Amino acid sequence: MRNYFSSVLVGLALAGAMAPGPSQAISYGILDCDSVSCDHPNVVILSGLRAAGNGTLATCSGTLIHRTSSYYVFLTAAHCAKSWRDSINSGFISSVGVSFLSSVTRLPFNGFDQADYAAGGVPVRHPDFGPQDGNGWIQKHDLGMVSFTAAAVEAKFPEATTIPLTVLAGDVNLKLQNLVSATTKPQKNLFFYSVGYGRDEYLDSGTQGDGSNEGGWNDLGMLGTRRVADRQSFDNLRESILQTSQNPALGNNGTCDGDSGGPTFYQTLQGPVQVGATSSGDLVCRATGTYARVDIAAAKSFINCGRNFPSNIQRCGN
């Protein structure tokens, strides 16, 4: 198993930065946007902005969960926030950037183009982030947040003022244990769907949004990455994580590198509700997906802190 993070972290690890394992992209997914509109405009790509020169490091996905006249807050994964904080402290990156674009531009050997991002993000991770039940590959409370000034976001993306906030499970009192227990067995008929930017969404001549690209981060023909969504079926529920089946033979699809921190939704009659954030999964991104739950008390307390204190979000965690 592996954490879902960007492959550029290999370079960070070699350079001495603290780097949890990578997150990936949605295999066999469906493009989130057409020529007219996007299904999930509140899903974003978050990247560490290189301190010197152009380009990005350590790319994840996230959701817009809070907005005031002064600040925006985005929910992501703790392992992303930790790596960004370590990289800021080490001087590898200057801040975290956010983009609402449905696709971002790739630069040869330098990650993505900083021109696609608003800068200045401050990351924080859940204070109780760590190994779950002694299993190093499953992280409990793998939730992070990034705070930006509204001036920085809106200068780059003036449309951000009208993008709807993501509805979280805690906002509508949706509890996963109740949802699972109320589902007619077999519970594999309970479906969720994830959204994010990542490896299998890379744009080049070999990518059609179907997981066919194998070029990786050193492929000079790769033009960028894009927002993609698709479904998984229920597999297991633990104290702080949701696990799903990502078997394409069953019509399910998998999260992969770059999707870390992106949302997992449950579709209600009132609309999509985020129940988790992409955390980790199998090496091939086509078997098991692991998502940090946002419906539990520890998650809601962390998220509420970020919403209440966006100007000093680091008080909410580590």
Protein Blocks (a to p, Z undefined) as FASTA:
>chain_A
ZZdddfklmmmmmnopacdddddddehiacfbdfkbcfblmbccdddddfedcddehiad
dddfbdcfkbccddddfklmmmmmmmmmnomambdcddfbfbdcddehilpafklpcehi
acdddfkgcceehiakbcghiacdddddfklmmmmmmmlmmpccdddfklnopafklmmm
mpccdfklpccddddddfklcccfkbghnopacnbjmlmkbgbdcddddddddfbdcfkb
ccddfbfknopacddehigoiacddddfkbccdfbdcfbdcfkopmbccdddfkbmklmm
mmmmmmmmmmlmmlmmZZ
